[in-house]
């Protein structure tokens, strides 16, 4: 596939198509039009969905094994993407593995996303294993 045809086949949101094509061709995201700040949340939702669509498209022909190391340092955007991927999409041929060190202090502003992830894991009955338990944190999200 060319970058352009690959992104077309992934059914990427039309305003983000150039972002992904430029990344695949040059290794950098470039955008011709300015982003409207009042549409930031809308754009973010579409970007998250686009990333998931790319994984889903690839997984139709190839198995994916995605490893997320040191998830305790994850950004809110990564946690939103992971939450949405597990909650809203059914996928086959994709295995997610995440490592988490609960001896590291978690940032307070991310607690909502971690709690949401734990709730989604429990609701979807996703298997996860506990590797470390510390006296400081009782969160049990270690391996997905």
N, C-alpha and C positions, 0 to 999 in steps of 0.2 A: 504494500500500500504506500501511496504518497502520504505525506502528513495531512494534506488537505482531504484526501478521500478517507483516510482513517478517521479523522474528526467528523466527517459527514456520516460515516457509518455508525459512529457512537451516538449520534443524535444530540450533539452539543447545542446548547442555547445559542442562537445565531449571533448575539452580541459578544459572546465569548469565543467564538470560533477562531478569530484571529489570534487571541491570546494563546490558545493551545497549539495552533499551527506554528506560530513564531517560536514557541518553546521547543517544539519537536525539531524544527529546522535549525534554530540558532542557539538553543539552550537558555534563552531569556524570554520572559513574558513581555510582550510589547502590545500596547493598545493604541489605536489611532484616535478614538474619540475619548473625551474626558468622562470620568465617572461622576455622576450626580450624587453629591453627598446625601441628599435626602432619600436616595434609593439604595443606600449602602446595605441595609438588611436584605432587600430584595435581590441585589447582586450576589451577596454572600450565599444566600439560599441556592441560587442557580449555580454558583461555582461549586458548592458542595455536591449538589446533584450531578453536575458534569463530571466531577472526579469519580464519583461512584459509577456513573454510566460507563466511563472508560474502563474501570475494573470489570464491570459486568460484561462488556463487549469482549474484552480479552479473555475472560473466563469461559466464554462460549467455545473457544477452541483450545485453550490452554489452562492447565491448573495453575492457580496462583497461591503462593505461600508468602504471606506478608508478615514480616517480623517488625514489631515496634519495640525498640530497646529503650529502657529507662523512661517508661511512660509517666513517671512522677514529674518529669520536666515538660510534659506536653502543654501546648498552648490551648487556649480556649477554642480556637478554630479547628485544631486537630480533634479535640474531644467532641465538638459538635459534629464533625464529619463522621467520626467513629460511631457516635450515638445514632445518627441518622442512618448510617449504613446497616447497623445491626437491627434497628427498630423498623425501618420503613421498606427495606428491600429484601427480597428472597434471593439468595444466591447459592449457586452450586459451584464446585470446583475452586472455591476460595477458602483458604484456611488463614485465620488471623491468630497470631501469637504475640502477646505483649508481655514484657517483663516490667515489674514494678517493685521498687524498693521502698517499703513502708517505713524504713528508718529515716528517710529523707523528709523534711518538713514540706507539707503541701501548702500552696498559697491559698489563702482564704477565699479570694475572688473566684477560684476554680471549684470550690466545694460543690456548688450547684451542679456543674457538669459531671463531676465524679459521682455524685449521688444519683444523677439521672442515668449514667452508664451502669451503675450497679443495679438500679431498678430494671433497666432494659434487659440486662443479662439474666436477672431472675425471672422476669416475665417471659422471655423467649426461651428460657431453659438452656442457655448457652453454657457449655461446660467451661469451668475455670478452676484452676488449681491454686492453692495457697502455697507460697514458697517461703515467705518470711513473715514472722509475726513479731512485732516489737511492743514494748510497753507504752510507746508514744501514740501509735495509730492502730485503730482496729478495723480499718478498711481492708476488705478482703479481695481486692481486685489485683490479681498478680499475673496470671496467665489466662488468656482468652482462648 
